[in-house]
Amino acid sequence: MGADNLMVTLYDGAEVSAARLLAVTGKPDTPAAVAELAAAVRANPLWSRLPDSVLIGRCEPVPLLAVAGTFSDEQQVLLLQLRGYLDVLLHEREFVDYSQAEEVCGQLAERLVTVFGADTLQSAQFAAIPRGGLIVLGMLAYHLDLKPNQFTSLEAADADRVLFVIDDCSLTGKRFRECLSRIASDSVVFCPLYAPEALCAGIVAREPRVVNCIAGVSLKDTSPAQGVAGHEEWRRRRYAQLGEDFYWLGQTLGVAFAWCTPQTRRWDDVEGRFLEDWDVVPPSRSLKRRLLQRRLENDADAKYLPTLTLNMPTPGTELRVHDRVLWCCWDDEVIVAKLPQRADDAARVYRLIGISAEFWQLLMTHDAMQSIIQALWEQYQVARERLEADMTSLEDQLYAEGLLVRHEHLPRNHGTDTYQLQDDPS
């Protein structure tokens, strides 16, 4: 299978506002937010399957983030999946910090008191599903005023006492089922902080020992509704993924907690199983993500992580780069691309080599054409008239391709798929 030089848009400020980007990353300004989004993308072991990739970001005037590289068809599928997770992050992902978790724990405690009564709770035993459940149980213990002798482990719980099993989030109930097999108690109450209401009902219906399942917050079912186009195909695939032994057929978005994020898996039709997938929660929003980022950055074997280039256009120049152009240095070349307005459209990628690459790099730091030509002439000592003619011709080509803008005026609409400047013929 062949591979193509591509630049794939991951975030486009023209589609998702900078205000939303700031809210998702928790950063105070656009440069910090773009850098944090890049860090979220970068902190993924899956980059081992996309070596030699480069992340390119730009903050002004429209924030942009893209990945450049030579990608096969299979690798392009991975990048499209990455973009899909970023879309969810930027539009729908719910973040739960410690203060919100504390508030929801209070709501869960009130529900437990209402359903079971204070006396039952004071005589019951409590255990957590590691690791997120331990944090939730610690908060819940204060709300319920639990005593030290009420805490136990899943394996050590008394068979004749009610056991409350605490977790931070449950999306399919698979982890709870695995834990239930290690519990001796005949009366179990499952209490995930966040879970779909239908999942809780399914657990109670399928497990005779589970007397109740109560969540602090019910998560919304995001699966296609019955009768909607694609529902039957989705249902067929979901059956294949979960098998016959499931509590609930639906699906929902996971919650990103301040301490961890739900483990992401993608279904592979060829393998017939779930495989490792992207996690794009910003490291600044999750302890687990920060620690993973630190481990990957300090791992000598993780050289596959993409490098990050932040484009910083020079203001007030005679020539400037178009607002939707991104670029990076790649060995002795410069890779340049103008991102299309539609994310599904392919960007035209240009490879500038030799003096063309040097011209571009000088363009990023000089404010006038004559100063660029002077710098090149001092280096090459060629006939100045010929050098000026060649560089003017190159400037015209870059302008015609929509990569450069003169005198702060937008270029004519030349599109993004015309011809290349000494670029890759693939």
C-alpha positions as CSV (number, residue, x, y, z in Angstrom):
1,M,0.0,0.0,0.0
2,G,1.4,3.3,-1.0
3,A,1.9,6.3,1.3
4,D,1.3,10.0,0.6
5,N,2.6,13.2,2.0
6,L,-0.4,14.7,3.8
7,M,-1.4,17.4,6.3
8,V,-4.5,16.5,8.2
9,T,-6.4,19.2,10.1
10,L,-7.1,18.3,13.7
11,Y,-8.4,21.6,15.1
12,D,-9.8,24.5,13.1
13,G,-10.6,27.7,15.0
14,A,-13.0,28.7,12.2
15,E,-15.2,25.8,13.2
16,V,-14.7,25.7,16.9
17,S,-14.4,29.0,18.7
18,A,-11.3,30.0,20.6
19,A,-13.5,30.5,23.7
20,R,-14.4,26.8,23.6
21,L,-10.8,25.9,23.1
22,L,-9.9,27.9,26.2
23,A,-12.7,26.2,28.2
24,V,-11.7,22.7,27.1
25,T,-8.0,23.1,27.8
26,G,-8.4,25.3,30.9
27,K,-5.8,27.7,29.6
28,P,-6.0,31.6,29.8
29,D,-4.9,32.4,26.3
30,T,-4.9,31.0,22.8
31,P,-1.1,30.2,22.5
32,A,-1.2,28.2,25.7
33,A,-4.5,26.5,24.7
34,V,-3.1,25.4,21.3
35,A,0.0,24.1,23.0
36,E,-2.1,22.2,25.5
37,L,-4.3,20.7,22.8
38,A,-1.1,19.6,21.0
39,A,0.1,18.0,24.3
40,A,-3.1,16.1,24.6
41,V,-2.8,14.8,21.1
42,R,0.9,14.0,21.5
43,A,0.5,12.0,24.8
44,N,-0.6,8.8,23.0
45,P,1.4,5.6,22.6
46,L,-0.5,5.1,19.3
47,W,2.0,7.4,17.6
48,S,4.3,4.4,17.4
49,R,2.2,3.5,14.4
50,L,2.7,6.9,12.8
51,P,6.4,7.5,13.1
52,D,8.1,10.7,11.7
53,S,4.9,12.7,12.2
54,V,5.0,16.4,12.9
55,L,2.3,18.4,14.8
56,I,2.0,22.0,13.5
57,G,0.1,24.7,15.4
58,R,-0.8,28.3,14.7
59,C,-2.4,30.8,17.1
60,E,-3.2,33.8,14.9
61,P,-5.4,35.0,13.5
62,V,-7.3,31.7,13.5
63,P,-6.0,28.9,15.8
64,L,-5.1,25.8,13.9
65,L,-3.6,22.4,14.6
66,A,-2.6,19.8,12.1
67,V,-0.4,16.8,11.7
68,A,2.0,16.3,8.7
69,G,3.7,13.2,7.5
70,T,3.9,10.4,5.0
71,F,0.9,8.3,5.7
72,S,-0.5,5.1,4.3
73,D,-4.2,4.4,3.9
74,E,-4.3,2.6,7.2
75,Q,-2.5,5.4,9.0
76,Q,-4.9,7.9,7.5
77,V,-7.8,6.0,9.1
78,L,-6.0,6.3,12.5
79,L,-5.7,10.1,12.0
80,L,-9.4,10.4,11.1
81,Q,-10.3,8.5,14.3
82,L,-8.0,10.9,16.2
83,R,-9.9,13.9,14.6
84,G,-13.2,12.3,15.6
85,Y,-12.1,12.1,19.3
86,L,-11.0,15.7,19.2
87,D,-14.5,16.7,17.8
88,V,-16.1,14.9,20.8
89,L,-13.6,16.6,23.1
90,L,-14.3,20.1,21.7
91,H,-18.1,19.7,21.5
92,E,-19.4,17.2,24.0
93,R,-16.8,16.0,26.5
94,E,-17.8,16.6,30.2
95,F,-15.1,17.4,32.6
96,V,-15.5,16.8,36.3
97,D,-13.0,18.5,38.6
98,Y,-12.6,17.7,42.3
99,S,-15.2,20.4,43.5
100,Q,-17.8,19.0,41.1
101,A,-17.0,15.4,42.1
102,E,-17.5,16.5,45.8
103,E,-20.8,18.0,44.9
104,V,-22.0,14.9,43.1
105,C,-20.8,12.7,46.0
106,G,-23.1,14.8,48.2
107,Q,-26.0,14.2,45.9
108,L,-25.3,10.4,45.9
109,A,-25.1,10.4,49.7
110,E,-28.5,12.1,49.9
111,R,-30.0,9.5,47.6
112,L,-28.5,6.6,49.6
113,V,-29.9,8.0,52.8
114,T,-33.3,8.4,51.2
115,V,-33.3,4.8,49.8
116,F,-31.7,2.9,52.6
117,G,-31.9,5.0,55.7
118,A,-29.1,6.2,58.0
119,D,-29.2,3.0,60.2
120,T,-28.6,0.7,57.3
121,L,-25.8,2.8,56.0
122,Q,-24.1,2.9,59.4
123,S,-24.2,-0.9,59.7
124,A,-23.1,-1.6,56.1
125,Q,-19.6,-2.2,54.7
126,F,-18.1,-0.2,51.8
127,A,-15.5,-1.2,49.2
128,A,-14.1,0.6,46.2
129,I,-13.2,-0.5,42.7
130,P,-9.6,0.7,42.2
131,R,-8.5,3.2,41.3
132,G,-11.0,5.9,40.7
133,G,-13.5,4.3,43.1
134,L,-11.1,4.9,46.0
135,I,-11.2,8.7,45.4
136,V,-15.0,8.7,45.3
137,L,-15.3,6.5,48.4
138,G,-13.0,8.9,50.3
139,M,-15.3,11.8,49.5
140,L,-18.5,9.8,50.1
141,A,-17.2,8.7,53.5
142,Y,-17.2,12.2,54.7
143,H,-20.7,12.9,53.4
144,L,-22.0,9.7,55.1
145,D,-19.8,10.0,58.2
146,L,-18.6,6.4,57.7
147,K,-16.5,4.8,60.4
148,P,-13.1,3.2,59.8
149,N,-14.4,-0.3,60.5
150,Q,-16.9,0.1,57.7
151,F,-14.2,0.0,55.0
152,T,-13.2,-3.2,53.5
153,S,-11.9,-4.7,50.2
154,L,-13.9,-6.5,47.6
155,E,-12.4,-9.9,48.6
156,A,-12.6,-9.4,52.4
157,A,-16.2,-8.2,52.6
158,D,-18.4,-10.2,55.0
159,A,-20.9,-12.5,53.3
160,D,-23.7,-11.6,55.8
161,R,-23.5,-7.8,55.6
162,V,-24.7,-5.4,52.9
163,L,-21.8,-4.3,50.7
164,F,-21.8,-1.0,48.9
165,V,-19.4,-1.1,45.9
166,I,-18.2,2.4,44.9
167,D,-16.8,3.4,41.5
168,D,-16.2,6.7,39.7
169,C,-17.8,5.7,36.4
170,S,-19.5,2.7,34.7
171,L,-20.2,2.7,31.0
172,T,-20.9,-1.0,30.3
173,G,-20.7,-2.7,33.7
174,K,-17.9,-5.0,32.6
175,R,-15.5,-4.0,35.3
176,F,-18.2,-4.3,38.0
177,R,-19.1,-7.8,36.7
178,E,-15.4,-8.8,37.1
179,C,-15.3,-7.5,40.6
180,L,-18.6,-9.1,41.5
181,S,-17.1,-12.5,40.9
182,R,-14.6,-11.8,43.8
183,I,-17.3,-10.7,46.3
184,A,-18.8,-13.1,48.9
185,S,-21.6,-10.8,50.1
186,D,-25.1,-11.9,49.2
187,S,-26.4,-8.3,49.2
188,V,-24.5,-5.8,47.0
189,V,-25.4,-2.2,46.2
190,F,-23.4,-0.8,43.2
191,C,-22.8,3.0,43.4
192,P,-21.0,4.5,40.4
193,L,-20.7,8.3,40.6
194,Y,-21.6,8.5,36.9
195,A,-23.5,5.8,34.9
196,P,-26.4,5.5,32.5
197,E,-29.7,4.9,34.3
198,A,-30.5,2.0,31.9
199,L,-27.2,0.3,32.7
200,C,-28.0,0.4,36.4
201,A,-31.4,-1.1,35.7
202,G,-29.8,-3.8,33.6
203,I,-27.3,-4.7,36.3
204,V,-30.1,-5.2,38.9
205,A,-32.1,-7.3,36.5
206,R,-29.2,-9.6,35.6
207,E,-27.5,-10.0,39.0
208,P,-29.6,-11.6,41.8
209,R,-27.1,-10.5,44.5
210,V,-27.3,-6.8,43.5
211,V,-30.2,-5.3,45.4
212,N,-29.8,-1.9,43.9
213,C,-27.6,0.2,41.6
214,I,-27.7,4.0,42.3
215,A,-25.6,6.5,40.4
216,G,-24.9,10.1,41.4
217,V,-25.5,11.4,37.8
218,S,-27.1,9.5,35.0
219,L,-25.2,9.6,31.7
220,K,-27.0,10.2,28.4
221,D,-27.4,7.3,26.0
222,T,-25.7,8.5,22.7
223,S,-26.6,5.4,20.6
224,P,-28.8,5.8,17.5
225,A,-32.5,5.7,18.4
226,Q,-34.6,2.9,17.1
227,G,-36.1,3.7,13.7
228,V,-33.3,6.1,12.9
229,A,-31.2,5.4,9.8
230,G,-28.2,3.3,10.9
231,H,-29.7,1.9,14.1
232,E,-29.9,-1.7,12.9
233,E,-26.3,-1.7,11.6
234,W,-25.1,-0.1,14.9
235,R,-27.1,-2.7,16.9
236,R,-25.5,-5.5,14.9
237,R,-22.0,-4.2,15.5
238,R,-22.7,-3.6,19.2
239,Y,-23.8,-7.2,19.6
240,A,-20.6,-8.3,18.0
241,Q,-18.6,-6.1,20.3
242,L,-20.3,-7.0,23.6
243,G,-21.3,-10.6,22.9
244,E,-24.4,-12.2,24.5
245,D,-23.5,-11.4,28.1
246,F,-24.2,-7.7,28.5
247,Y,-26.2,-5.5,30.9
248,W,-27.1,-2.8,28.5
249,L,-26.7,-2.5,24.7
250,G,-26.5,1.3,24.6
251,Q,-23.4,3.5,24.7
252,T,-22.5,6.8,26.2
253,L,-19.6,9.3,26.4
254,G,-17.2,8.8,29.2
255,V,-16.5,11.4,31.8
256,A,-13.1,13.0,32.2
257,F,-12.3,13.2,35.9
258,A,-9.6,15.3,37.4
259,W,-7.9,12.1,38.4
260,C,-8.4,9.9,35.3
261,T,-10.2,9.4,32.0
262,P,-12.2,6.4,30.8
263,Q,-10.0,3.8,29.1
264,T,-10.6,4.2,25.3
265,R,-10.8,1.2,23.0
266,R,-11.8,1.0,19.3
267,W,-13.4,-2.0,17.8
268,D,-11.4,-3.7,15.0
269,D,-13.4,-5.7,12.5
270,V,-10.4,-7.7,11.4
271,E,-9.2,-8.6,14.9
272,G,-12.7,-9.0,16.2
273,R,-11.8,-7.2,19.4
274,F,-11.2,-3.9,21.1
275,L,-7.8,-2.3,20.5
276,E,-6.0,0.6,22.1
277,D,-7.3,3.9,21.0
278,W,-6.6,7.6,21.2
279,D,-7.1,9.6,24.4
280,V,-7.2,13.4,23.8
281,V,-8.1,14.8,27.2
282,P,-5.7,17.6,28.0
283,P,-3.0,16.6,30.5
284,S,-3.7,19.7,32.6
285,R,-7.2,18.4,33.2
286,S,-6.4,14.9,34.4
287,L,-3.7,13.4,36.7
288,K,-3.6,10.2,34.8
289,R,-3.0,12.0,31.5
290,R,-0.2,14.2,33.1
291,L,1.6,11.2,34.4
292,L,1.3,9.4,31.0
293,Q,2.7,12.5,29.3
294,R,5.6,12.6,31.6
295,R,6.4,8.9,31.2
296,L,6.3,9.1,27.4
297,E,8.5,12.3,27.3
298,N,11.1,10.6,29.5
299,D,11.0,7.3,27.8
300,A,14.0,6.8,25.5
301,D,12.1,4.3,23.4
302,A,9.3,6.8,22.7
303,K,11.1,8.5,19.9
304,Y,8.0,8.0,17.8
305,L,6.2,10.9,19.5
306,P,5.6,13.7,17.0
307,T,7.6,16.9,17.3
308,L,5.7,20.1,17.7
309,T,6.2,23.2,15.5
310,L,4.3,26.4,16.4
311,N,4.1,28.9,13.5
312,M,4.6,32.5,14.6
313,P,4.1,34.8,11.6
314,T,6.0,38.0,11.7
315,P,3.6,41.0,12.0
316,G,3.9,44.1,9.8
317,T,5.7,42.4,6.9
318,E,5.6,43.3,3.2
319,L,4.7,39.6,2.5
320,R,2.9,37.4,4.9
321,V,1.7,33.8,5.0
322,H,-2.0,33.2,4.4
323,D,-4.1,32.8,7.5
324,R,-4.7,29.1,6.8
325,V,-1.2,28.1,5.9
326,L,0.9,25.9,8.1
327,W,4.6,25.0,7.7
328,C,7.5,23.1,9.3
329,C,11.1,22.3,8.6
330,W,11.6,18.6,7.6
331,D,15.3,17.7,7.4
332,D,16.6,20.0,4.7
333,E,13.2,20.8,3.3
334,V,10.2,23.0,4.3
335,I,6.8,21.5,4.2
336,V,4.0,24.0,3.5
337,A,0.2,23.4,3.2
338,K,-2.9,25.6,3.0
339,L,-5.6,24.0,5.0
340,P,-9.0,23.8,3.2
341,Q,-12.1,25.3,4.7
342,R,-13.7,21.9,4.9
343,A,-11.9,19.4,7.2
344,D,-12.8,16.5,4.9
345,D,-11.1,18.1,1.9
346,A,-7.4,17.3,1.4
347,A,-4.8,20.0,1.9
348,R,-2.3,20.5,-0.9
349,V,1.2,19.8,0.5
350,Y,4.3,21.5,-0.9
351,R,7.9,20.5,-0.4
352,L,10.3,23.4,-0.8
353,I,13.9,22.4,-1.3
354,G,17.2,24.1,-1.7
355,I,17.1,27.9,-2.0
356,S,13.3,27.8,-2.1
357,A,13.3,26.4,1.4
358,E,15.8,29.0,2.5
359,F,13.7,31.7,1.0
360,W,10.7,30.5,3.0
361,Q,12.6,30.4,6.2
362,L,13.9,34.0,5.6
363,L,10.4,35.1,4.8
364,M,9.4,34.1,8.4
365,T,11.9,36.5,10.0
366,H,12.4,39.4,7.5
367,D,9.9,42.2,6.8
368,A,10.7,43.0,3.2
369,M,11.6,41.2,-0.1
370,Q,14.7,43.2,-0.6
371,S,16.1,42.1,2.8
372,I,15.5,38.5,1.9
373,I,17.3,38.8,-1.4
374,Q,20.2,40.6,0.3
375,A,20.6,37.7,2.8
376,L,20.5,35.1,0.0
377,W,22.9,37.1,-2.2
378,E,25.4,37.4,0.7
379,Q,25.3,33.6,1.1
380,Y,25.4,32.5,-2.6
381,Q,27.3,35.4,-4.3
382,V,25.5,34.9,-7.5
383,A,24.4,37.5,-10.1
384,R,22.0,39.7,-8.1
385,E,19.8,40.3,-11.1
386,R,19.3,36.6,-11.7
387,L,18.7,36.0,-8.0
388,E,16.1,38.8,-7.9
389,A,14.4,37.4,-11.0
390,D,14.3,33.8,-9.5
391,M,13.0,34.9,-6.1
392,T,10.4,37.1,-7.7
393,S,9.2,34.2,-9.8
394,L,9.1,32.0,-6.6
395,E,7.2,34.7,-4.8
396,D,4.7,34.9,-7.7
397,Q,4.2,31.1,-7.6
398,L,3.7,31.1,-3.8
399,Y,1.2,34.0,-4.2
400,A,-0.6,32.2,-7.1
401,E,-1.0,29.0,-4.9
402,G,-2.6,31.1,-2.2
403,L,0.3,30.5,0.3
404,L,1.4,34.2,0.5
405,V,-0.5,37.4,0.8
406,R,0.8,40.8,-0.3
407,H,0.3,44.1,1.5
408,E,-2.3,42.7,3.9
409,H,-4.8,42.0,1.1
410,L,-6.3,38.6,0.8
411,P,-5.2,36.7,-2.3
412,R,-7.5,35.9,-5.2
413,N,-9.4,32.6,-4.8
414,H,-7.0,30.1,-6.5
415,G,-8.2,27.0,-4.6
416,T,-6.0,24.4,-3.0
417,D,-5.5,21.8,-5.7
418,T,-3.7,23.4,-8.7
419,Y,0.0,22.7,-9.2
420,Q,3.1,22.2,-7.0
421,L,6.3,24.1,-6.4
422,Q,9.1,21.5,-6.6
423,D,6.9,19.3,-4.4
424,D,6.3,15.6,-4.0
425,P,4.9,14.1,-7.2
426,S,2.9,11.6,-5.2
